[in-house]
């Protein structure tokens, strides 16, 4: 142990004398470690972001969509089976509402369209459902109010809009209240603007939708069908049983392959799987630069050994064993590599800190451990050959070496 | 203490012919002797010194240290025996330039793993004080004079309390006054502490300061 501490001190002193060389040699490891760490940090951040997005959509939700999407816990190979083959209608909503422990069923119709205000025209998405949609998706009015069940029953020509589209149309969110907009020639009165929800990162952008009663939206929806149903169960409900009941009821009208009943967690784990695979591929590519860094260390260690043949001879003459010399040079290689690893980690921390305002990247203890272990292992793997060369030098030849 | 019997050492030269540096050398060195090995350059005296100093093994013949044949020792065992039995003093001083004087002197004790670092440090300081260079403990070798460097090397050689001091042209890089001082120091170690001292030299006046002289020429004792 003393030997290693002694070798470590001598290595650190040596680095002090060769600052530029040490820096350049560990640069390879620095770049490798920081690219691996950053990719892992961004991967973790992306996963967390998606989880948060799903969590913000509310819990205890089951989604019923056309087509078979999942198979054995991951996305079905070759894409969903018969996607869009069927559409749901109001009969399905009524049928599913009869299942016990189901709080409500949201029909969802959505359509991309243009909104006219005066002579201006903006692209927007209609998101039509029942009044419970605001509860189900955790949406609250920032200005004005949300529509109610009686608005839905009356086919009221009103609309609640997201804050993003409100800003686009009126500059100030609160000035939208009471204004009329034209959607495909039909007049709608804005009764509310929602609080910002965030999102739009690949997922649905809840802040850009025009929310209207599904009954009113039937004018844009002559078939009177829905692209999805969202079932909200009561708290502590037996979700597995409800899923089974939903399946049974839908099977009376549709084929098994024509629809999916998806629990939030299932979707989340399926997406998580894709991200894990993608991240693994990226990290493996980044790891190649670690190998390049390791070769750099090996190269400089060979140079160091050649430069210090005389020193090795002296050490051997005064009692150093082959093992002592091996330890000394291995320690140096590991210290060099670990130094690069720690620098890489530090830089990654700074970058992650810098982007945290825009993206929830983060470095967990697992990533830190991997970075430190991997850089030590690289030092060992690429240091062993030069160190062995040093240890195998003959004492007399080395002490005579000038 | 040291016994060489019919020791030969052959080297392969670049032209693949065999060069015999030592030819059937037999000699016995007793405890407490002060001996010089004298010979011109190329006579084989360095090879003889390397074999006595356990840095090299003979091609033929046997070397025994305190009755033990070294032929059967592994590289590690040889390193260990070397660190405890013999202390080297070189013509070029051979100090490690990036270590301080104190660290250079301590090094053999750290490799021997017999003393804790603080024990090694106090023993090293003791030796430096004895040789009048304690004030240079924190200096680096290239900042002190040749005489001081050679004193450091002698202190380093004594660090593990060896039985034998092996000095290879110890005065070769020093002026004659400093050379005399170093010789006085080496012979006094022999007299006062009954250490066995072997001095390898080509210089007859240096050799004349030891009681016993071994002459070597063309790999043979004469």
Contacts between the chains, C-beta under 8 A, distances in Angstrom:
chain1	res1	chain2	res2	distance
A	2	B	110	6.6
A	2	B	113	7.1
A	2	B	117	6.6
A	3	B	110	7.2
A	3	B	113	7.5
A	6	B	110	5.8
A	10	B	98	7.6
A	10	B	99	7.5
A	13	B	98	6.5
A	14	B	98	6.9
A	17	B	98	6.8
A	310	B	94	7.7
A	311	B	96	5.6
A	314	B	94	4.8
A	314	B	95	7.8
A	314	B	96	6.1
A	315	B	96	7.5
A	315	B	107	7.3
A	315	B	111	7.4
A	316	B	55	7.9
A	316	B	79	7.0
A	317	B	53	7.7
A	317	B	55	6.3
A	317	B	82	7.3
A	317	B	88	5.2
A	317	B	94	7.5
A	318	B	83	6.6
A	318	B	87	7.9
A	318	B	88	6.8
A	318	B	107	6.0
A	318	B	108	4.5
A	318	B	111	6.6
A	318	B	156	6.7
A	319	B	79	6.0
A	319	B	80	7.3
A	319	B	82	5.8
A	319	B	83	2.4
A	319	B	84	7.6
A	319	B	108	5.2
A	319	B	111	4.1
A	319	B	112	5.7
A	319	B	160	7.1
A	320	B	79	6.7
A	320	B	111	4.8
A	321	B	75	7.3
A	321	B	76	5.0
A	321	B	79	4.3
A	321	B	80	7.1
A	321	B	111	7.5
A	322	B	75	5.9
A	322	B	76	6.9
A	322	B	79	7.4
A	323	B	76	7.1
A	324	B	111	5.9
A	395	B	55	5.0
A	395	B	56	8.0
A	396	B	50	5.3
A	396	B	55	5.0
A	396	B	56	5.4
A	399	B	55	7.5
A	399	B	90	7.7
A	399	B	94	6.9
